[in-house]
């Protein structure tokens, strides 16, 4: 593995600082991504299919909505990382992650199928980051009118997933 340090604040939008902060300085970011797949599977295997539509409060996402959100958001951030890693500095537009949620049509799917999709997405993300040359990790681009480095995007993906796993464990599985 390439020696990696956390991204600097100039490598991502301030709105992502909380996600980056969820990854400790000593953690190997690729290993975090690998281990999270097992954590997803353990967490979701303990949730019965009948709870897939559970919301802890009115207006909150269901468990399946969160899984769909994790899939879509990870795909978008990994795509950004791919573009920048390959030296493409074309500015990328923002995306409205909240508008994507109803378009997943999670209520029409099983929780198990959605978790399998999340696992597939994560394996693709890990493969991308695991196979990047050292120079690619430092590359930067612009997304949503903000700077973004490939390294920061890896940390954002992992921190975003960690954020939602904590929420799921605290508000959805008790």
N, C-alpha and C positions, 0 to 999 in steps of 0.2 A: 504494500500500500504506500501511496505517496504521503509524505509527511504533510499534515494538514493543520492549519490553524483556523480559528473562527474568523468569519468575514468581518471586516471593519464596517463601521456605521455608514461609510460612504459607498458601500457595495449593495445597498438595498434601501427600499423606501422605509421611512420611519414607522409606517403602519405594520411592518413585519418584524420590528425589533423584539416584540414579545415571543414570537416563534423562534427566532434565532437564540434568544436567551434561554429557551427550554432545553437547549443542548449544551452540556457541560464542556468546558475547555478540553478536558482530557479524553472525551469520547471520539472514537473514530467514526466519522459521519457515515461511511458506507456500511460499517457494522451496525450502526444504529438503524439504518434503513433495513438491513437484513433481519435484524432481531424484531423489528416492528411487525413484520409479516407474521411471525409466530405469535406475537402478542395480539394482533388482530384476530387471528384464528382462535386463540384461546378465549379471548373475550367474547367473540360472537358465537362460538360453539356452546357457550354457557347460556345463551339467550334462546329461549324457545321460539320457534317460528311464529307462534301466536302473539308474541310481543313485538313483532317487527313494526307494527303501526303505532306502538306506544309513544306518547308525547308526555313529558312531565308537566306541561302546562299548556293551556290553549295558545295557539299561534306558534308554538315551538315545533321544530322539525321532529319527525318520527325517527326511530332508529334506522329504518331503511333510507329515509331522506339523508341522514348523516353519512351512511355508507356511499350513497350515490354522490354526495357532495365531495367526499374524500376522493373518490375515483376521478371525478371531473377536474377538481382542483389540482390533483397530482399530475394529471395528463397535461394540463395547461402549463404548469410550472416546469415539468420535464421537457415539454416542447420548447419553452423559452431557453432552458439550459442547453438543449441540443443545438438550437440556432446559434446561440452565442459561442458554444464550444467549437462549432465549425467555422467560426470567424464571421458569421453573418451579423452585421451590426444594424440591420434595418430596424428602425424603431417598431416595437410591437404595441398594439392597442391594448387597452384594458379589457377585462371581461367582468360581467356582473355575476358573480358566483351565486347570489341569491336568486337571480332569474333562471339559472340553470336547474335549480332543484326541482321545480314542478315538471320540467321537461324530461326528467329521468323516468317519470311515471312509476315511481317506486311502489305504489300501492298495487300495481298490476304485476309485480314480480315477487318472487320468494326472497326471503332474507338470505337463504343459502346461496341462491344464484348471484345475488349482489355481492356477497362476501367472496365468492369464487372470482368474480370480476375484479374486486379490489386486490385480491392476491395476484391475479394476472398483471394488473397495472403495476403493482409494487415490484414484481419480478422484472418487468421491463425497465422500470426506473433504476433498479439496482444494476442491471446489465449495462445501462447507459453510463452511469457514474463509475462503475467498476472498471470500465474499459476506456476511460478518458486518459489521454496523455497528460502529463503534469502541466504542460503549457496551457491546456484547455481550461483547467480549473480557475485560472487567473483572468480569463477573458471576460469581457463585459459588454453589455448592450444596454438598451433602454426598453423598458416595458412600462406601460401606463404612465409615461412621462417621467419615470424615475430610473435611476441607475440600477443595474442588477448584474452581479457577477455569477458565473456558473457555480462557484463555491457557495455563494449566498443562497442560490436557489435550492441546492441540496439541503442546506440547513433549514430553509423555510419549509420545504416539503416535510422533513422529519419533525420540525417543531409544530407545524400545523397538525400533523397526525397525532402527536403527543397531546396537544391541546384538546383535540376531540376525544381521545381515549380517556383522558382525565374526566372530561365532562360526562362521557358515557358511563364510566364507573361510578361517578358521584350521583348522577341524576337519573340514570336509566336502568341500572342493574340492581338497585336496592329495593 
